[in-house]
Amino acid sequence: MENVKEIARFEQLIDFNIKDPFAFLGMHKEKTIKVRVFMPTAKKVVVVDKYTNARYACRKIDERGFFLCEIADRKDYFEYRLEIIYDTGYQVVRADPYSFLQIIGNEDMYLFNHGKQYQIYDVMGAHAKTVNNVSGTLFAVWAPSAKMVSVVGDFNQWDGRVYQMRKIGSSGVWEIFIPTIKEGSLYKYEIKMQNGDTVLKADPYAFFAEKKPKKASIVYTLDDFEWTDDDWLKKRQRASVYKSPMNIYEVHVGSFARAGVGEDSYLSYREIANKLVAYVKEMGYTHVELLPVMEHPYDGSWGYQVTGYYAATSRYGSPKELMYLINKCHQNDIGVILDWVPGHFPRDLHGLYRFDGTALYEHEDVRQGEHKQWGTLVFNYGRHEVKNFLIANALFWLRYYHADGLRVDAVSSMLDLNYGREEGEWIPNQYGGNDNLEAIAFVKELNEVVYRNFPDACMIAEEASARPMITRQTDVGGLGFGFKWNMGWMNDFLRYVKLHYSERCNQHHLITFSIMYAFNENFVLPLSHDEVVHGKHSLLDKMPGDYWQKFANLRTAIAFCIGHPGKKLLFMGSEFGQFIEWKYDDSLDWHLLDCPMHKKIHVYFKDINHLYLREKALYEKDFCHTGFEWITLDDAKEGIFSFIRRGEGKGNFIVFVCNFTPKVHENYQLGVPQKGIYREILNSDDEKYGGSGQVQSQDIKSELKPCHFKDNSIQIKVPPLGVAILKRVK
């Protein structure tokens, strides 16, 4: 009769109908001391007293692998090991996973359930550790509506019946410590939903995953990488990022360079590091921004549809290889910004989508939880555990990977309830408006927490609306970002430079208007990946005119961008005149550097980048109106714009004269802010850059002749479709 009861409870176990597997399996004090073991592939199981080596054989009371050991001569619990002989003859002695008490602390669960455990990544997921002198891996996952959760992997033949987890109170978190499982083991969670169906899910907190198209998570340790970037981190702490140069080179790791042709011809993070770092340093960029390197299943999403928020994508190697790339950047005084996507996630079944059978990370109502145009789902920012997942994730990349900042993708889509939705497809907030109040609160807390922990980091918003105070502190009503992409400037600027020069005179305002709001936010001027795909043409191919004019227009455009207030960002390939649009599945066209014009414009980008680094006037007062002054902004007929950039200190200024027409002006009278000797420090029309050679070869002495509301002026040669940059040298 006793065996019948045991078998009945065993049936509940293998049907995932036992509420707490720890209350059945393992050692229990009943009428006698009983040890229950479920091991389908075992031939024999013996319970061994850890200290006395007393041995107690288990009876196999069900051929499916249920073993029972009744110990009549013991009255109390004792520490034991299981000696297991498998059908193959292999023998092992190990601790019983069901002999461990709850490991995750209740305080961690309390903070997590209230959205305040900002290091939850050290608690959740898979962590190799030692418990009671036993080595193994602790697994923990949040799945509050699941009926049962199991860990499956290459260590248990992916059998969900074997390692069923314990639910920690009302936290919604499940845990189990499994001895002997080491780094490198493959695993997933098998989740039984309330309707009885089961689904296999990757670990949302996994640090590593199998290379696509496989989907398993991998037990991985991050702590043992040897960082050697202390000098960089100290330098970062000392310098004000707002008054420092920031010229960002935006990179898609998978297409910067390739090992060959084909879907899997990627270079590793380490191989990319050895190419990218030297190149970026030589070219004079201050930062690289990596398109998302978090795990994602589909190459065509460019990384923006993330399934593994805590896992560096295995396409390019291991997490430590990504650390190597970032460390090498820092050793060479190059900052690293990571694209981060908290606005939406994909529907892939192994990911966050209906994780425990319910809309756990997303909203249940599609009017709140779905981006139709992207085919993705929206995070439920009002759920504490979801908010905790995301904020901790931001801190994770800054802490474990030493990232210098995060560029937060698609912020507008988060803040507006009606983003991409027609009338009737969205739900107004409690006040009847379209502000996503929960998302706004999340973004504010995100930035507060990040800057509290990493005051020298950069939080950069890709935000395309006219919403004010994106980069103002939260205590004065702002969202708390450090920087915002200036999408208005980008759209107007590209619209202007694409015009034929004969049409530009009628659209003069497209250049001048941005200064009206240039100091309302801390702006980054983005010429990003989004502008060189989907039929928009490459940056070079946007330019009008013949072959020569295209290059001349690009040189002029970039010089104007360097001179305009705001930090800079350029997508890879533009600096050597990539002609075709960016292809995510192929290498940049580096062979173009064998062509004279492409080589020359490459030299031009290098020179103007290093000019930017040298001249403090170009970055010290990016976000202050005293850092910029128009000289001529109304010369629409000639297509000329001239202005002054000022740094801190008297006499620290640079003069830009930009000509967006092909006409040469031999003796152009230009007002200057101070008398003295002026020298042309760069001319985009220089022959070494592919220009026509209309340069100012000699220094120019100012004269006391009023012009452009200045007492002093100079006469200069203005190059065709070119920019002259001048500096007072005496």
N, C-alpha and C positions, 0 to 999 in steps of 0.2 A: 504493500500500500504506500509505503514511504517513497519507493521509487516512482510510483505512479504520480505522486504529487510533484516530485522533482522534475519528471518528464513534462508535466503540464506547465510548470513554470519555465522550463527550457523552451517549450513550444512558443510561449509568449516572447521569450528573448529573441529567438530567431525570426519571429514574425514582427519584430520591432514594436511589440505591444507591452513591453515591460517598462514601467515608468522610470525606474532607476536601476540600471544594470549593476551598479556598485552595491545595491542592496541584495543582489542575488549572487553575482560572481565574487570570487575572492574568498577570504577567510571570514567566517561568521560564528559567533557563539550562540548555539541553539541548545538542544538537549545535549549535544556533544559539540566539539569544535569541528566545523565542516569547511572544507575548501572546495569550491566549484571552479572548474576550468572549462572553457570552450575553446578547443583547438582542433579544427576539422582535419588538419593534415598530420596530427600526432598519432603515433602508434601506442606510446606509453607515456604516462606522466607520473612523476614522483615529487612529493612535497618534502623539502629538505630544510631542517632547522638550521638557520644561518650560523648559530653559535655552537650547537652541540653536534651538528651533522646527523642528527637522528633523521631517519628516512621513513616516509609514509607513502605507500603505493596508492594510487588512485584507481578506482574502478571505472571502466568505460561503460557507462550505462545507456549510451545511445550511440549508434554507429556513425552518426553525423559529427561526432567529435566532442560529446559532452562527458567530462570526467568528474567524478565525485570522490573526495577523500574524507572519510570520517575518522577522527582521531579521538578515541575513547579515553586514552590515558593522559590527556591534557585538559586542563580546566580553563586556561586563559589564552588570550592571543599571544602569538610569538612571531618574531620576524623570520620570514622563510624565503626560500627560492624554489623555483620550479625546474626540475630536471626533465627535459622533454626529449624524447626519442621520436623522430619523424618516420613516416613511411619509407623514406629513402634511406634510412639508417643514420642520417645525420643527427648528432646529439648536441644539446646546448643546455647550459644552466643559466637561468636569468630570473630577475625579479618579476613578480606578477603585476601587470598594470592596474589590477583591481585591488592591490594592497596599499595604495597610496590615498591619504586623506586629501581633501580639497587643497589645492596649491595656490590658486589665484586668490588674492586677498579681497575681503568684502569692501575695504575702502576703495580699491581700484574700481570695483564694480559700481559702487555708489557714485564716484566721480564720473565714470563713463556714462552711466544712465542719466546723469545731469549735464553731460556734454563738457566736462571740465578735466578729463584725464588726458592732458596734452602729450603724454608719452605713452599712449595706449599701444603704440606699435611695439613696445617692449613687453607687453602683456599678451596681446592677441597674436594670432598667427602660429608659426612653428618655431620654437626656440630650443636648440640643443642645450641641455644643462644637466647638472648633477643634483639629484634629490635624494637625501638620506644615503649619500655615498653611492648612489646608483646613477650611471650615465644613461641618458636617453633624450627624448624630445617631448616637450610639453606643447600640446596642440590646444588652441582655444579659438572659438568662432562664435559670432553673434548671429543667432537664428531663433528669435523668440517664439515664432509661431510654428516651428518644426515639431513634429511628433517625436522624432528621434533623429540623432545625428551620429554618424560613424566616421572614423578615419579609415580610408582605404588607400592602398598603395602597393608598391612592388614588394613590400615586406609582408603582406598578408594575402597575396594573390587577388587583390582588389575585391575582397570579400567583406561586404558591409556588415555582416553579422558578427565579425570578430572583435573589433575595437569600438564598441558603442560607448558614447561619451556620457558624462554626468552634466546635468543642468544645474547651474549655480543659482539657487534660490529663484527669485523673480527677476533676475538681471537679464534673462534671455541669452546668456552666454553659456556655452558648453565647453567642457575641458576634459582632457585625458593626458596622462603622462605615460608614454610607452617606452620602456627600457630598450636598450640596444640600438634604437633607430638613430642613425648618424647623419651628419651633413651629406648632402647629395641624394638622399632618399626622395623618391617621387611619391606624391600623395594628392588626394582630393578629399572633399567631404561628401559623403553620401547622405543626403537629407531626405527623410521621409516626411511628406507633407500631411496635413490633416486629412486630406481626402484619400490617403493611403498610397499615392504615387510617390516614387522616389526619383531623385535627380542628383547628378554628380556636378559639384561645383568646385572651381578653383578657389584657393584661399584668398579672400580680399586683402589680407595683410601679409601675404607671402613676399619674401624678399627676392625670389627668383622663380622662373618658370621655364618649362620646356620650350624649345624653339618651335615656332609655328611650323606646320599646322597642329602639332600636338599641344595639349592644353593643361597638362598636370603641373602642379606647383612643386617646388623643390626646397627641401630643408637646406637653409643656407645661413652662414654666420657672417656678419658684417664687421664685427668689432676688431678683427685682427689685421686690418689694413694699416700699413705704416705710412702715415702722412708725413710729408716733409715741407709743408707750406706755412710754417709758423711765421716766417718773415712777411709773407703776403697778408696773412690774417691780422698781424700787428699793424701793417701799413694801412689796411682797410679800416681799422679802428681809428687811426689817427686822422685820416683825410675825410673831408666832407665830400660826399659823392655829388652833392649839388654844385659844388664849386670846382669839381675836378673834370677833366676831359672824359667823355663817354662817347666812343665811336664803335658801335656794335656791329659785328659781322654775324649775320644770321645764317645758321647752318642746319641742313638736313643731313644727319650722319650717313644715311644710306645712299646718298647720291653726291656727296662732296667728291668722293673718288670711289672707284670700284676695282675689284680684283680682276674683273672680266665682264663678260656679257651673260645675262641670265638672272633669274629671280633670286638666287641665293649667292650671288657673287659679291656679297658684302665684304668690306674690310672690317676687321675687329676694332673695338674702341682703342686698343693699344696701337694698331697700325694707323688708324686715323690720327691718333695723338701725335705720332712721329711725323706725319705730314702736315697736319693742320696747325700745330703750335708754331712751328718754325715759319710757316707761311704767314700766319696772322701777325706774328711779331715783326717780320720783315715789312709787311704792308702797313704797319702803324695803327692797327685796330687795338682798342683797349679792352674789349670784351668779345666773347662769342656768346651767341644765344642759340641754344640747341632746340630745334623743334622737338616735340615730346619724345623722350627716351623711356617713358614708362611702357609697360608691356601692353601691346595692342595686337589684335589678330589680323588686321587687314592693312597691307602696305598702302593701299590707295587712300586711307584716311590720314596719311602722313604722320600718324601718331596721335591724332586728336580724338580718336574713339578708344578710350583706355579701358582695359579689363583688369590690369594689375597695377593699381595706383602706387604700391610700395615696391614694385619689382622693376629693375632696369631691364629693358627688353633684351632677350637672349639672342636676337638677330645678330648682334654685334659682339657677343661674348658675355662674360660674367660681370656681375656687379663690381667686383674689384678691378676689372679692366676699365670700367667707366670711372671708378675712383682714380685710377692711374691717369686717365685723360684729364680729369679736373685738376689733379695734383700737378701734372706737368704744365698745365696752363698757368697755375698759380706760381710755380717756380720761375716762370717767364713773364711774370707781372701781367698776366691776362686774366680778367675776371670771367666768370661763367654764370650765365643766366639760363635757367631752365624754363621752357614753356610748360605751363601747368593748366589742367583742364578740369575745373570744379563745376562747370556749367551743365554738363550732360555726360551720359555714358551710353554705350551701345546695348543692343538687345541680345547679344550672344548668350546662348543658354548656359555656358560655363561661367559667366561673369556675374555681375551684380543683379541682373534682371530677375525680378521676382525670386529673390534669393532663397527664402524659406517657404516658397509657395504663395507668398503674399507680396504686395508692393512694399517692400521693406526699405530700400534705399530711394525709391521713387514714389511719386504720388499715385494713388489708385485711379483718380479721375484724370482722364487723358487731357482734359482742359487745363490741368495744372502740370501733368507729368509727362508730356510728350512734345518733342520738337518735330513736327511733321516734315519740315523741309530738310531736316538732317536724318530723319529716321531714327532718332535717338530719344533717350529718356532724361527727364529733369530730376535732379536730386530734390528730396524733401528736406529743405533747409530748416523747417520747423521741428524736425525730430532730433532730439538731443544727440543720440548716438550717431546719426548721419553727419551732423555738424562736427562732432568730435572726430569722426573718421577723417574728414577733410582738413580741419585745422591741424590736427596732429600730422597729417600727411605733408602739409606745407612745412612744418617744423622738421619733419623727418629728412626731407631733401636738403634743408639748410644745415642740419646737424650731422647726419651720417655722411652726406656727400660733399659737405663744405661748399654748397652752391652759394653764390654771392647774391642771388636774387631769383625771383620768380616773375615771369611775365604771365599774368592771369588772363586766360583766353576768354573771349566772348562775354565780357562782363555785362554788356547791354542786354544780352539774352537772359541773364539772371535777374536783372533788376526790374524788368518790365514784364508784367503778367501777360500783356497782349503781344509780346515779341513774336513776329512771324505768324500771328493768328488773326483770322478774320472775325468780324462781329459774331458773337454767339459761340465762339470757339475758346473763350477764356472766361475766367471767373474773377470779377472785381474783388478788391480787398474790402475789409470791413467798413471802409469809409466811402466805398464806391469808386475808388480810383484804380489806376493800373500799376501802381507801385507794388512790387513784391516785397512786402514789409519784412517777411521772414528772411528773404535773401539779403536785403539791405542790412538787417541786424547781423546776419552771418558774416557779411563782408567786413563790417565794422569790427566785429570781434576778431576775425581773422587777422586784420592788419594790426589791431592793438596787441594781440598775442605775439605776432611775429616780431614787431618792433620792440616789444618788451624783452623778448628773448634774444633778438639779433638787431640791435639798434643801428648797425652799420650795413644791414642788408638793403636790397632794393625790391620793393613790391611795385610792379608795373602793370597798369590796367590797359587791356585792349578794350576801349570803350568808345563807341562810335556816335553816341548821342550828344546833345547839347546840355545834358544834365550837369549842373554846376558842382563845384567843390569836391571833385573826385580825388584830388590830391591835397585836400585840406584835412587837418586833424579832426578826429571824431568828436573831441570835446567842444568844437565850435560848429558842429553840424556836418562835417565832411565825412567822406568814406574812408579816409585814412591811408590811401595809397601814397607811395613816394613819387611815382611818375604816371603819366598817362600818354598813350599813343595819340598824336595829333592827327586824327583821321580827316578832320576838316581841311587842314593844310595840305595833307597828302592828296586828297581828291581835287582840290582847286589847283594845286601845283602841277599834277600830272595832266589835268585837263588843259592847262595853259601850254605846257611844253609840247603836247601832242599837236597843237595848232600849227598850221603853216605860218611862217613869220609875217606874211601879209595880213593875216587875220588876228594876230596877237594884239595889235593896237586897239582893237575894239573890246579886248578882254583884259585890259590892264589891271582891273580890280582883283582878278584871280591871284595875282601876286601880292598886291598891297594889303588885301583885306585881313590876312592872317595876323598881321601885327596888331590889329585892333583887339585881339583876344590872346595874344601870345604869352601874356604874363598872368592870365587868369588861373592857369594850372602849371604844374611842372611837366613840360611836354618833352616827349621823344618824337623826332621826325622820322616816321617809318616809310622806307621804301622796301617793303617786305615781300615774302614769298607769295602772298595773296595777289600781288599786282603783276605777276609774271606767269600766270596760268589762265586756263579757261578762256582762251581767245583774247586775252588782254595784251598779248605780245610781251616780249622781253623789254627791259628798260631801254636798251639800245634801239630796238625795232619800233618802239613807240615814237621815236623821234622822226620828225618830218624831213623831207628833202632827199637829196642824193646820198650816195655812200659817204662822201666827205662830210656833208652837213649833218648826217646822223651822229657821227662821232663828235663833231663840234658842238652840236646841241647837247649831247650827253655831258661833255666836259663843262659846258656852261651851267647846266642844271645842277650838277654835283657841286660846283663852286658856290652857287647860290645857296644850296642846302647847307654847306659847311658854314657859310656866313650867317644864316638865319638863326635867331635865338632858339635854343632847344638842343637836347642831346640827339645823336644821330644813329640811324640803323639802316643797314644795307644788306639785301639778300645776296648770298654767294653767287658768283658768276657774273654779276653786273659789273664788277670792277675790271674785267677784261673784255667786256662787250659780248657776252653770250648773245647770239643772234636768235636762236630758237627759244621757245618757252621752256621753262623748267620741267624736267621729267623726273618724277620721284623714283622711277625704276631704272635709271641710267645715270652714268657719271656726267659731271659737268664736261663741257667741251674744251678741255685743257689744250687740245691740239691747236686751238685758235691762237695761242701764244706764239705759234710759228709764223703767223701772218703779221706783217709790219704794223698795220693800224691797231690791231688788237694788242700787240706788244707795247706800242706807244701809249695807248690809253691806260694800260696796266701800270706803266711807269708814272703816268699822271696821277692815278689814284694813290699810288704809294707816296708821291711827293706832297700831294695836298693833305693826305692823312697826317704825315709827319709835320707839315706846317701847322695843322690844327693842334697837334700835341705841343708844339713849341710856343705858340702864341696864346697867352693866358686870356687875352681880350676875347678870344673865341669861345670861352667856356665859363669864366669866373662869374659872370653876371647873366647867365642864361635866363634866369627867372626874375629879373629885376628890370623895370622899364628904363632905368638909367644905363643899361648895358647896350642899348640900341638907339640909333637916331638916323632917320632918313636924311639924305642930302637931296636927292631927286626922286620923287615918287610919281610925278605927273608928266613925265616925258614919254607919253604913250606913242606919239608919232614915230619917235626914233627907237622905241622899245628898250630904253635904257632905264635901269634902276641903279641908284647908288646910295650907299648907307655907311654908317660908322658902327663898328662893334667896339665896346669899351670893356676893359677889365678894371680891377681895383688899382688905385693909384693914379696920380696925375700923369698924363701923357701916355698912358697905356691904352692905345687904340689902334685899330686897323681899318682901312678904307677899302670898300668893295665897289667896283664899277662893273655892272653886268649889262651886256649888250645882247639882246635876244633877236637881233636882225643881222643879216650878212653885210651890212654897210660898215665901212671903216671910217672912223672919225679921227682925222689927223691932229686937230688942235681943239680938243674938247675942254672947255673951261669948267673947272670943278671947284666948288667951294670946299675948303678944308678947315678943320676946327682949330688948328694952331699954325703959326708961321714956322718955317723951317725947311729942311731938306727931306724930300720924299723919295723913297726907293720902291720900285716894283719888285715885290718879293715872290710873286708867282703870276704867270700869265698863261691862261689856258690855251692861247693860240700859238704858243711856242712850238717851233718845228719839231722839237724832241718829243712833243706830245701828239704830233700829227697835225698841228695847226699850220697856218699860212705864214707865220713868222712876224706878225705885226705886234712887236713887243717894244717896250720902253727900255732902250738899252742904257740910258744914262739917268743919273739921279736928277730930280727936278726941284728947283728952288721955288718956294712959294713967293707970291707978290702981293703987295697990299692993294688988292683989287677985289671989291665986294662981289660975291657971287653966291647964289643959293642961300641967302641970308647969313653968309659968313663974311668976315672982314678980309680974310685971306683966301687965295685961290691958286690953283696950278693949271697949267695946260698939259693935257696928256693925250696920248694916242689910245683910242678905244678900239680893241680888236673886233673883227667880225665874228658874230656868234661866239663871243668869248667874254672872259672875265679878267680884269686887271685887279690885282690885290696889292695895295700900297701900304707902306709903313713909314712913319716919320722917324728918321735916323739921326737927325741933329736938330 
